C-alpha cells in the first residue's frame, strides 16, 4: 500500500507542478504545445492530437485530484471513512475528467474550458467529417 501511495503522491505533485507552470502560458497562447501537428510518437492522428491540446488545461487538475484521492485511499485503513472519501474523490475525478476530456476532444465543448485561441477549432468528429468530404471530392 505504501508504494501505491508514494506513486500517487509523486504523480500528483509532478503533474500539478507541470500544470501550474504550463497551463497559464497555454491559456494565453504562448505555449510551444500546439495542436497544429501531432508528434511522430502519437498514434491517433491530427484531430485527436488537437483535441488533447485543447483539453489539457481542463482535464489535468482532475487527473491530479484523482491521484490525490488514490493516495488518501492507499494511506488509509480500508474500513475507514478516509478510505471511502479518498476512493470517492478518485472515482468522481476520473469520471468527470473523462467526460470533460471527451467533450472537448470530440466536440470542442464547453468552450469556457478551452483556451481562447483554440475555441474556434472544430472538434475531432467535425474534423473527421471534413476529411471524409474532401476525400470523396477528390475521388469523384
N, C-alpha and C positions, 0 to 999 in steps of 0.2 A: 503494500500500500504506500509506503513512503516513497518508493521510486516513482510510482504513478503521480503522486502529489508533487514531487520535485519536477517532473516533466511538465505537468500542468502549470506550475508556478513559473518555470523558466519560459515556457511558450507564452504565457500571459504577459510577463514582463517584456520579453523580446518583441512581441507583436505590438504591444502598447507603445513601446519606445519608438519603434519604426513608424507606427501610425502617427504619433504625436509630432514627429518631425516632418513626415512626408505629406500628410493629409492637408495641412493649410496651403502648402505650395501647390498641391494638385488641385485644390478647390479654386485657387486663383489662376490656374492655367500656366503656372511657372515650372511645372514638373517635367522631368525628362521622360516620365512614363506617359506614353502616348498610345492611343488606340489605332494609329494610322497603319502600322504594320506589325503583325504578330512576330514574336521572336522565333527563330528556327526550331527551338525545342517545343513550342506549343503545338499540340497535335489537332486542335479543334477548329482552326480556320480564323479568318479575319473577323467575321461578325461576332463570334463568341469572344475573341480577344478584346474587341472594342467594348463589349458588354462587361467583361471583367474589369476593364479600366474604369468604366463609368460607375460601377458599383463598389469600387474599392473603398471610398470614403464611408459609405453607409454600412457595409457588412463587417468590416474589420472590428469595430468596437463590440459587435455581437459575438464574434468569434473569441475575442479576449474575455468577454463575460462568460462564455461557455467554458473556457479553460479555467477561469477563476472559480466557477461553480463546481467544476470537476475536482479542483484542488481542495475546496472545502469539504466536499463529499469524501474524498480519499483520506483526508486527515481526521475525519470524524468516525465514531463508532457507528456501525451500520444500523443500530437500533435507536439512534439519537435523532432529535429534531434538526440538528445542524446537518446531518447527512441528508435527511429528506429535503431540507431547504437548498442545500448545495446541488443536489441532483435535479431538483425542480428548476432552479435557475439555469443550470446547464441545459436541460431539456428544452425549456422555453426559448432560451437564447439560440439553440441550434435550429429549432423550427422557425422562429422569427427571422433568423439570419438567412436560412434557406429561402424563405418566402420573399424577403426583400431583395436578395441577390437575384433570384429567378425573375422577379417582376422587372427589375432594372435591366437585366441581361436580355430578356426576350421582348419586352415592351417599352423599355426606357421610361417607366413609370414607377413610383411617383416622382415627378420632376423636381420637387423641392429637395430630394435626397441626391440628385445628380449634380455634379459640378456645373456651374453656369455655362461654361464654354462647350459642354458636351450635351446640353439639353435638347438641341435640335437634331441630334443624330437619330437615325431610325434604330429601333430595337432589332435584335437578331432575326426575329421572324420576318419583319418587313425587309431587312437586307437580303434574306434568302429568297423572298418573293421577287424582289427586283432582279436578283441574279438569274432566277429561272426565266423571267420575262425577257431579259437580254439574251439569254442562251436560245430561247425559242425564236427570237427575231433573227439571230444570226444563222440559225439552221434553215430558216424558210427562204 
